[in-house]
Amino acid sequence: MKFRIFSIIAMLCLLVSQVSAQSKNTKGYKDPKAAVAWGYLLPGAGHMYAGEGGKGFMLMAGSVGSLAVGTIMTLNSGDEDAEVGYDYDFSKGGTDWTPSYIGLGVYTIGWIYSVVDAGKAAQRTNRKRGLSRLPVRVVPYVVGKADRREYGVRLSVDL
């Protein structure tokens, strides 16, 4: 019985020491998964989260700007009196959707690049700051039924 109580206390002490060690080493740590999630929501947002604000702003402005310009050009393509627009002759009717498709294509390319590179941007920022998470975690476990329980500690390696 004393051994079980001792092992439970030892496991709790290991967990507390692990959490305190990680919190000291990871102040300002940028999580790559969170950066990818931000990049998934809006192109460039993951880079801004990761600390690469200039690159994030350029991705956001280029992607959203191309989508906006393509939409505006499409809306003005059928209007003969519009100052902004261009002339085309598709048998005198309809709206030319080509600018919207081009804008959507550029937006999609920026979005894909943002999702793919945001996690790497967070890793670059962490490397510059000398921050990293501990790759090994201490995980307590309890196995067995009420009459024959085993208590222990496992090491879990994050790959």
N, C-alpha and C positions, 0 to 999 in steps of 0.2 A: 504494500500500500504506500509506504514511504517513497519507494522508487517511482511509482506512478505520479505522485504529487511532485516529486523532484523533476521528473521528465516534462511534465506540463509546464512548470515554472521555467525550466530551461528553454523550452520551445517558445514561450512568450517573450523571454528575454532576447532570444535570437531574432524574433520578428521585430521587436521594438528597436533593436540595434540596427537591423537592416533598414528599417524605415527612416531612422534618424540619419544614417549614413547616406542614404539616397537623397534625402532632402537637403543635406549640406552640400553634396556634390552637384546637385542638379538645379540650383537656383538660376533661373534664366534659361533653363533647358527648353528647347523648341522640339515638340513631339512631331516626328515625320508623318505619323498617321493623321494628326490634326491638320498639318499643313496640306496634305493631300485632300482632306475633307473640305478645307476652305477653297482650295483650287478647283475642286469639283463644283462648288456652288457658283463661283464667279472667277473667270480667268484673271490671274494675277493676285488674287486674294491670299492664296497659299504662300506666295513669295513675300507678300507684305507681312504675313504672320511670321514667316521664318526670318525676317530681318533684312530681306533684299527688297527694300521699298522702291528703288528706282526701276529695277527689272519688273517688279509687280505692277507699278504704275504704267509702264510702257505696254505690258501685256494687256492690262485692263483697257487702256485708252485705245490701243490698236484694235482689239477685238470688238469692244462695244462701239467704238467709233466707226469701224467698217460696216457693222450691222446697221447703225443709224444712217450713215451716208447712203448705203444701198437701199434702205427703205425709203428715204426721202427722194432719191432719184427715181425709184419706181413709182412713187405717188405722183411725182411731177412729170412722168414720161408721157402720160396721155393728155396733159394740159398744154394747149398751144400757147396760152398767154403767160405761162410761168417764166419768170426770169431765170430761175435755176432749173436746169433740165437739159435735155439734148434732143435732137431731132432724129426721128426714125420714121420709116414708112413700111409698116406691116399691113398693107392694104387698108390704110386709113381707119384704124379702129383697134380697140383693146388696149391693154396695158402691157408694157414690156417688163417682164419679171427678171430679166437677166441681171440687173444691178443688185436685186435682193438676193439672188442665188450666189453671186460673187461675194457679197457682204456676209452671207451666212457661211459660205465656205471659209473665208478668212477668220471669222469668229470661231468656227469649229476647229480650225488648225491651232489657233491661239489657246482654245480651251483644252484640247488634247495635250499640247505642250505644257500647259500649266499644271494639269493633273499629273503628268509623267515626271516633271522636274521639281514639283513642290517639295516632295519628300527628300530629294537630294539636296535642295536648297536648305532645308532644316538641318540636315546632316552637315553640310558645309559650315553653317553658322555655329553649330555645336562644336565642330572641330576647331574653328577659329578661336572660340572662347575656351577651349580645353575642357568641355563638358561632355560627359557620357553617362549613360545609365549603367548600373552594375549588370553585367550579363548573367550573373548567377544569383538566384534567389533561394532563400531558405523557406521550405514549405513544410509545415507540420502535417502529420497524418495520423489517423486513428483507424485501425482495421480490426474487424472481428465483431462478435456478438457481445452481449453484456457480461457473460461469464468469462470469456477469453478475449480480452482486448489487447491489441498491441499498439503502443504509442511510439512514434518516432519522428525523425526529421529527414526530409529529402532535399536534395539540391536540385533545383530546376534551372536549366541553362536556356537562355533566350538566344535563338539563332536568327 
